Amino acid sequence: MPNDGDMHVTERIYLAEKDILHVELEITAPNILTKPWKTTRIFFRQRARKFDIVEGVCQLGDYREAKDENGHHVFVPVEKTEWGNLVAPK
């Protein structure tokens, strides 16, 4: 996503209640977004069970880093064959 250096990301992590964790994210990029983009992830601790909070990650191999026609860094889908094998970048 081109941002020309004007992007600002704010992340706030806090306990909303004893067993509730909030992760708030706000992205401001005036040259790309018409208004700030906000989201909140909420995690509930299950004390009766043995669960861990794990990091959510993108599946590896689906995107690669490239540059668009203006020279901005972007992620583009990796080309795959019909059987799901990776096709080498050109």
C-alpha positions as CSV (number, residue, x, y, z in Angstrom):
1,M,0.0,0.0,0.0
2,P,1.7,3.3,-1.0
3,N,1.6,5.8,1.8
4,D,4.2,8.5,0.9
5,G,5.3,8.6,4.5
6,D,2.0,10.1,5.8
7,M,0.7,6.9,7.4
8,H,0.2,6.7,11.2
9,V,-0.6,3.5,13.1
10,T,-1.7,3.5,16.7
11,E,-2.1,0.3,18.6
12,R,-3.6,0.2,22.1
13,I,-3.6,-3.0,24.2
14,Y,-5.3,-3.1,27.6
15,L,-7.5,-5.1,30.0
16,A,-11.0,-3.8,29.6
17,E,-12.1,-6.1,32.5
18,K,-10.5,-8.7,34.6
19,D,-10.5,-11.4,31.9
20,I,-11.1,-9.3,28.7
21,L,-8.2,-8.1,26.7
22,H,-8.8,-5.4,24.0
23,V,-6.4,-4.7,21.1
24,E,-7.4,-1.5,19.3
25,L,-5.8,-0.5,16.0
26,E,-6.2,2.8,14.2
27,I,-4.6,3.6,10.8
28,T,-4.6,7.1,9.5
29,A,-3.4,7.7,5.9
30,P,-4.9,10.9,4.4
31,N,-3.5,10.2,0.9
32,I,-5.1,6.8,0.7
33,L,-8.0,6.5,3.2
34,T,-11.0,8.9,3.2
35,K,-11.2,8.5,7.0
36,P,-9.2,6.7,9.7
37,W,-9.6,2.9,9.7
38,K,-10.3,1.4,13.2
39,T,-10.7,-2.1,14.5
40,T,-10.8,-3.8,17.8
41,R,-10.0,-7.4,18.6
42,I,-11.4,-8.8,21.9
43,F,-9.9,-11.8,23.7
44,F,-11.8,-13.5,26.5
45,R,-9.8,-15.6,29.1
46,Q,-11.4,-18.9,29.8
47,R,-10.1,-19.7,33.3
48,A,-11.7,-23.1,33.4
49,R,-9.8,-24.2,30.3
50,K,-6.2,-24.2,29.3
51,F,-6.1,-21.9,26.2
52,D,-3.3,-19.6,25.1
53,I,-3.6,-16.4,23.2
54,V,-1.7,-16.9,20.0
55,E,-0.6,-14.5,17.3
56,G,-2.7,-14.4,14.1
57,V,-0.4,-14.5,11.1
58,C,-0.9,-14.6,7.3
59,Q,-0.4,-17.8,5.5
60,L,3.1,-17.9,4.2
61,G,3.6,-18.2,0.5
62,D,0.4,-16.4,-0.7
63,Y,1.9,-13.0,-1.3
64,R,5.3,-11.6,-2.2
65,E,6.8,-8.1,-1.9
66,A,7.0,-6.1,-5.1
67,K,6.8,-2.5,-6.3
68,D,3.9,-0.9,-8.1
69,E,4.2,1.4,-11.2
70,N,4.9,4.4,-8.9
71,G,7.8,2.6,-7.1
72,H,5.7,2.0,-3.9
73,H,6.2,-1.2,-2.0
74,V,3.2,-3.5,-2.3
75,F,2.3,-7.2,-1.7
76,V,1.1,-9.1,-4.7
77,P,-0.4,-12.6,-4.9
78,V,2.1,-15.4,-5.7
79,E,1.2,-17.2,-8.9
80,K,0.4,-20.9,-8.4
81,T,-0.3,-23.7,-10.7
82,E,-3.7,-25.4,-10.7
83,W,-2.3,-28.0,-8.2
84,G,-1.1,-25.2,-5.8
85,N,2.6,-25.3,-6.6
86,L,4.4,-22.0,-6.7
87,V,5.4,-20.5,-10.0
88,A,8.8,-18.7,-9.9
89,P,8.6,-14.9,-10.2
90,K,9.6,-13.4,-13.5
